[in-house]
Amino acid sequence: MSGIAAVVFDLDGVIIDTEGVWEEVRRAYVAEHGRAFLPDTQQRMMGMSTGEWSRHLSEDVGVGRTPREVADDVLGRMAQRYADALPLIPGAVAAVRRLGERFPLALASSSARILIDQVLATAGLADAFQVTLSTEEVERGKPAPDVYLAAARRLGLAPGDCAAVEDSSNGLRAAAAAGLAVVAVPHGEYPPAPDALALAGLVVDDLDDLTADVIAKLR
């Protein structure tokens, strides 16, 4: 195999610590409409595209709003939370800049485009990525490989020449299904399932340990 030629970052859970924010906002929204999460709602939604999770809340959970209305309502609340305080993960900006000195970078996120652009601008990373993609811009969200395949294609590289940095079960599965070398950065509160973690060629507990040299050794 050839060496790693580019790195594709996830956003939520890797650069910003927002899984808890997403859960808080969506649970409150569902409760306001007299409903509650299904037992598997939180795990199912991690990695889903905007269209997928809004349809789940609309149709499966039954909040009584259309998927488009659900998406607009929830995204508006998330944007306000980001504007109030952006929850950057310690070491994330430095890790992006460090790897960007050696590799072209892409971003493959389940967040909506409006949130991706806001986060990158606020974090001072708008210039760090050659490619940024939301799963709302491809056919299927994670764990389907679509967003990672599209990121590699836009970088002009084969998926096997790219490494993915992921935290969630569905994200790890998506990157592995696309054929990227997988780096797992497990989130303490929302750890990936053992079978998903086993797909990673490298597991790092701290972003300070995510260096160009360890990425290069993946292939």
Phi, psi and omega in degrees: 000150174283169181282171177292130183246348180200160180234134179246119180266142161282169180252293183291125180090349178244310180259320177237143184267079190242359181302319177294324178294314177304314182296315181300313183294315183287323177297317180296320180297315179297317181297323179299335180259018173074022181235176178220155176304144168287163183305328183251011185300311184299312180295321180296321186283342180291109182105343178294148173288168179303315180297325182287312183288327178292325176292322178298313180293323181289311190264316183278314179280327173082051182281352176082019176232154179291158177306320180295319178293319178300313180300313181298317181298309185289317180296324177298320179291321178294318179300321179293320178297318179295322180293325180289319181194116180275118185275071179294138175283134181305131178086355185292311181298317179297322179295317178299312181295321181296312180289330179293341177288340183243329185235148164296144183241147171229163177235130179232099191239151173276352178289156177291156181305318182300324180282321178303310183296321180294315181298312183296322178294315182293324182278354182074029183244015183299333182263003189276337188246131175288329183225134171230133182225141170254147177295345175288350180261003175234175187291317186230146175277175176296140020272003173297150186278001193308312186292327178285323175296319179293321179297314179298318180298317180289335174282348181078028185232158171287146179306323181293348177267003183244153173247144177247140177248113190225161177235328189266161178302310182293326177293316178298318179295321180296313181296318180294319180296329178282344179096012177280155168289133191251128173249125179258132172239083188299138176273131184299320184276333181232066185292149178289158177294149182305321181293326178287318179298328180294345179282346184281137174276345180211135175238125177237138181267346184220132182296340176296338179273358181271095183243165179298324182294318180289327176296316181299330182282357180291335180239000000 
